[in-house]
Amino acid sequence: MAADKDESGVLNPDEIKGVIKTVCENDGVDCPSEADMDEFIAEIGGEVTFDQFASVAIPRILIASQMDIIEDE
């Protein structure tokens, strides 16, 4: 999946929502509401690099999927 559709080097709000929706669909979980996604996007600053987005979103996705997060020691 090419998340950065416009190849700008950052994910804009629409691209972020696309990633969230794709992950939810692939994992068979309900997607957050548009309002919840908008709130999340505002919390992370609107536009982010994919790495920045992943560092914030992956833990949330794992929690929503009821998976344990194992931290490196």
Secondary structure, DSSP 8 states (H G I E B T S, - for coil): --S-TT-SSSB-HHHHHHHHHHHHHHHT-----HHHHHHHHHHTTS-B-HHHHHHHHHHHHHHHTT-------
